[in-house]
Amino acid sequence: MDAHGGRGFLGNAPRPGLTLSTDLHEARAALEGYGVALLTPRFFRFELATGSLIQPFPLLSRSGRKFWLVYPKGRRNRPAIRKFRAFLLDEIAADPG
């Protein structure tokens, strides 16, 4: 029996829905010298600007994926959420890509 109760987890087709990225974990490993990582440059601007991470070539890939900011409807006017949403919109507007 495998760790998922013998249900053949690894053989199942992916289900539609939320997919979480491992960019942060991959970046941390690269920052610690464990190898290379394929990352989204806009999420690591500081590390690229300071030389902590380097982009060895200018090639970028567009995945066509979309990202969503989600939160409970009753919290949409909370100051923290409003500030974070404004921050994200500013970042998107400033991004040349």
Residue pairs with C-beta under 8 A, 6 or more apart in sequence:
2 8
2 9
2 10
3 9
23 37
23 39
23 40
23 43
26 37
26 38
26 39
27 37
27 39
27 44
27 47
27 53
29 35
29 37
30 36
30 37
30 39
30 53
31 47
31 52
31 53
37 53
39 53
41 48
41 55
41 60
41 97
42 91
42 95
42 97
44 53
46 52
47 53
48 54
48 55
60 97
69 84
69 85
69 88
71 81
75 81
76 82
